[in-house]
Amino acid sequence: MAANEHKNLTDVNRHNPKGLETAVNDSILTKNIGSGEGLSDGNLQWISKKAIKIGVIELKGYTTGNGSTYEYAQSQTDSQAPFEHNADYGSGTVGGATLGVSDIFRAGGFIVQSDCDVMKVKGWMTCNGTDDATLAICKVTPIEDDATALTPTLIKEFTITASGNSNMIGVEELSTFDDKDLLAGDIVFAMVKTEITGKTVYFNTTMELGYNN
């Protein structure tokens, strides 16, 4: 009998964990929270690796809007870099214009280390007055040794109705993104626009990234 104990079985004779056959690829077996006071009555569950292997980045800055087009961060040589977003994108729609490779590279931004998905965005915005202000979180995919202008892709756009520069308005998204897939080497950055010329917007957001590998 002792030879048949589980610890003595060879790998080929051991069974897989419960639920393996129906679990999606790139998932991990864990135990959910349960409900009992003893914190031990949870059930086994398979969850995506992206819910465990995460990284968090910051996107923050300010702009004094021109009332029509998006503005992105100034070059790193600017004394207010990387926070001042005063470089004119030339369009009020993400994808409506291109960005020079050197312009967006010198503006900073976050370089994606490995392929991943955007899982969550959360943060705050303020703007003086009571008009609308919009934050766009975007990405571009540069090509090595290629100076062709890049068209930004929208990840998520947030529009707030301002309530004075002392009142923070929350922005948050957990599931619905225009494009959540990021590739290693992508540059993630923010652009801001205002409804009225001369309105000053501040934003401070975090973005959660989930990795499968």
C-alpha positions as CSV (number, residue, x, y, z in Angstrom):
1,M,0.0,0.0,0.0
2,A,2.8,2.4,0.9
3,A,4.1,2.3,-2.7
4,N,0.8,3.6,-3.9
5,E,0.8,6.7,-1.8
6,H,0.5,9.9,-3.8
7,K,4.0,11.0,-2.9
8,N,5.4,7.8,-4.5
9,L,3.6,8.1,-7.8
10,T,5.6,9.0,-10.9
11,D,4.6,12.2,-12.6
12,V,2.7,10.4,-15.4
13,N,0.4,8.8,-12.8
14,R,-0.5,12.0,-11.0
15,H,-3.7,13.8,-11.9
16,N,-3.9,17.5,-12.9
17,P,-5.4,20.0,-10.4
18,K,-9.2,20.5,-10.5
19,G,-10.5,22.6,-13.3
20,L,-7.3,22.4,-15.4
21,E,-9.1,21.1,-18.5
22,T,-11.5,24.1,-18.6
23,A,-9.2,26.8,-17.3
24,V,-8.1,29.4,-19.9
25,N,-4.4,29.5,-20.9
26,D,-2.0,31.7,-19.0
27,S,-4.0,31.3,-15.7
28,I,-3.0,30.4,-12.2
29,L,-4.8,28.2,-9.6
30,T,-5.6,30.1,-6.4
31,K,-8.2,30.2,-3.6
32,N,-10.8,32.9,-3.4
33,I,-11.6,35.0,-0.4
34,G,-14.6,32.9,1.0
35,S,-16.8,34.3,3.7
36,G,-16.1,32.6,7.0
37,E,-14.4,34.2,9.9
38,G,-11.6,31.5,9.9
39,L,-10.5,32.7,6.4
40,S,-10.2,29.1,5.2
41,D,-13.5,28.4,3.5
42,G,-12.6,29.8,0.0
43,N,-12.9,27.7,-3.1
44,L,-10.3,26.9,-5.7
45,Q,-10.4,29.2,-8.8
46,W,-8.3,29.8,-11.9
47,I,-7.5,33.5,-12.6
48,S,-5.5,35.1,-15.3
49,K,-1.8,35.7,-14.7
50,K,-2.5,39.3,-15.6
51,A,-4.4,39.7,-12.4
52,I,-1.3,38.7,-10.4
53,K,1.7,39.8,-12.5
54,I,1.1,43.6,-12.6
55,G,3.0,46.8,-12.8
56,V,1.7,50.4,-12.1
57,I,2.9,53.5,-13.9
58,E,2.2,57.2,-13.4
59,L,1.0,59.7,-15.9
60,K,0.7,63.2,-14.6
61,G,1.2,66.8,-15.6
62,Y,-0.6,70.0,-16.5
63,T,-1.5,72.3,-19.4
64,T,-3.0,75.7,-20.1
65,G,-5.3,74.6,-22.9
66,N,-5.8,76.3,-26.3
67,G,-9.5,75.5,-26.5
68,S,-9.4,73.2,-29.4
69,T,-6.5,70.8,-29.9
70,Y,-4.7,68.2,-27.8
71,E,-1.4,69.1,-26.2
72,Y,1.3,66.7,-25.2
73,A,4.5,67.0,-23.1
74,Q,7.3,69.4,-24.0
75,S,10.7,68.1,-24.9
76,Q,12.9,67.0,-21.9
77,T,15.0,70.1,-22.5
78,D,12.2,72.3,-21.3
79,S,12.6,73.5,-17.7
80,Q,9.1,72.3,-16.8
81,A,9.5,68.8,-18.4
82,P,8.1,66.2,-18.1
83,F,5.0,67.8,-16.5
84,E,4.2,70.7,-18.8
85,H,2.0,69.5,-21.7
86,N,2.2,72.5,-24.1
87,A,3.3,70.9,-27.4
88,D,0.4,71.2,-29.9
89,Y,-0.7,67.9,-31.4
90,G,-2.6,69.8,-34.1
91,S,-5.9,67.9,-33.7
92,G,-8.7,67.6,-31.2
93,T,-9.1,63.9,-32.0
94,V,-6.5,61.2,-31.2
95,G,-5.4,59.7,-34.5
96,G,-6.4,62.9,-36.4
97,A,-2.7,63.9,-36.8
98,T,0.7,62.4,-36.6
99,L,3.7,63.0,-34.3
100,G,7.3,63.3,-35.3
101,V,9.3,60.4,-33.9
102,S,11.9,62.7,-32.3
103,D,9.1,64.9,-30.8
104,I,7.3,62.1,-29.0
105,F,10.5,60.4,-28.0
106,R,12.0,63.6,-26.5
107,A,8.7,64.2,-24.7
108,G,9.4,61.2,-22.4
109,G,6.6,58.8,-21.7
110,F,6.6,55.3,-20.4
111,I,8.4,52.6,-22.5
112,V,6.6,49.3,-22.3
113,Q,9.1,46.6,-21.2
114,S,7.1,43.5,-22.2
115,D,3.8,42.7,-24.0
116,C,1.0,43.4,-21.6
117,D,-2.6,44.6,-21.2
118,V,-4.0,47.8,-19.6
119,M,-6.0,46.5,-16.7
120,K,-7.1,49.7,-14.9
121,V,-6.7,53.5,-14.9
122,K,-7.5,55.6,-11.8
123,G,-6.7,59.2,-10.9
124,W,-7.7,62.8,-10.5
125,M,-8.1,65.9,-12.6
126,T,-8.7,69.6,-11.8
127,C,-9.4,72.6,-14.0
128,N,-10.4,76.1,-13.2
129,G,-13.8,77.2,-14.2
130,T,-16.8,75.0,-14.9
131,D,-16.0,73.9,-18.5
132,D,-15.0,70.6,-19.9
133,A,-11.4,69.2,-20.0
134,T,-10.3,66.0,-21.6
135,L,-7.4,63.7,-20.8
136,A,-6.4,61.1,-23.4
137,I,-4.0,58.3,-22.6
138,C,-2.3,57.1,-25.8
139,K,0.4,54.9,-27.3
140,V,2.6,54.9,-30.3
141,T,4.6,52.0,-31.7
142,P,8.0,53.2,-33.0
143,I,10.0,51.2,-35.5
144,E,13.8,51.0,-35.1
145,D,15.8,53.2,-37.4
146,D,12.6,54.6,-39.0
147,A,11.8,58.3,-39.0
148,T,8.2,57.9,-40.4
149,A,5.8,60.0,-38.4
150,L,3.7,58.1,-35.9
151,T,-0.1,58.1,-35.5
152,P,-1.2,57.8,-31.8
153,T,-3.6,55.1,-30.8
154,L,-6.2,56.0,-28.1
155,I,-6.1,53.8,-25.0
156,K,-8.7,55.7,-23.0
157,E,-10.2,59.2,-23.0
158,F,-11.7,60.9,-20.0
159,T,-13.7,64.1,-20.1
160,I,-14.6,66.0,-16.9
161,T,-16.8,69.0,-16.2
162,A,-14.5,71.2,-14.1
163,S,-15.6,72.4,-10.7
164,G,-12.8,74.8,-9.9
165,N,-9.1,74.2,-9.4
166,S,-9.5,73.1,-5.8
167,N,-12.1,70.4,-6.5
168,M,-10.7,67.1,-7.7
169,I,-12.7,65.1,-10.2
170,G,-12.0,61.4,-10.3
171,V,-11.3,59.4,-13.4
172,E,-11.4,55.6,-13.5
173,E,-11.8,52.7,-15.9
174,L,-11.6,49.0,-15.1
175,S,-12.7,47.2,-18.2
176,T,-13.6,49.2,-21.3
177,F,-10.7,50.5,-23.3
178,D,-10.4,51.7,-26.9
179,D,-7.2,49.6,-27.1
180,K,-5.7,47.8,-24.1
181,D,-3.0,45.8,-25.9
182,L,0.6,47.1,-25.4
183,L,3.7,45.8,-27.2
184,A,7.2,45.8,-25.8
185,G,8.8,49.1,-26.9
186,D,5.5,51.1,-27.2
187,I,5.6,54.6,-25.8
188,V,2.6,55.4,-23.5
189,F,1.9,59.1,-22.9
190,A,-0.9,61.5,-22.1
191,M,-2.4,64.4,-24.0
192,V,-4.8,67.1,-22.7
193,K,-7.3,69.5,-24.2
194,T,-9.7,72.1,-22.9
195,E,-13.1,73.4,-24.1
196,I,-12.1,77.0,-23.4
197,T,-8.8,78.8,-24.2
198,G,-6.6,79.6,-21.2
199,K,-8.0,77.0,-18.8
200,T,-5.4,75.2,-16.7
201,V,-5.7,71.5,-16.2
202,Y,-3.8,69.3,-13.8
203,F,-4.0,65.5,-13.9
204,N,-2.4,62.7,-11.8
205,T,-3.3,59.2,-12.8
206,T,-2.0,55.7,-12.4
207,M,-2.3,52.9,-14.9
208,E,-2.2,49.2,-14.0
209,L,-0.6,46.8,-16.5
210,G,-1.0,43.1,-16.5
211,Y,1.6,40.7,-17.8
212,N,1.2,37.1,-18.9
213,N,4.9,36.3,-19.1
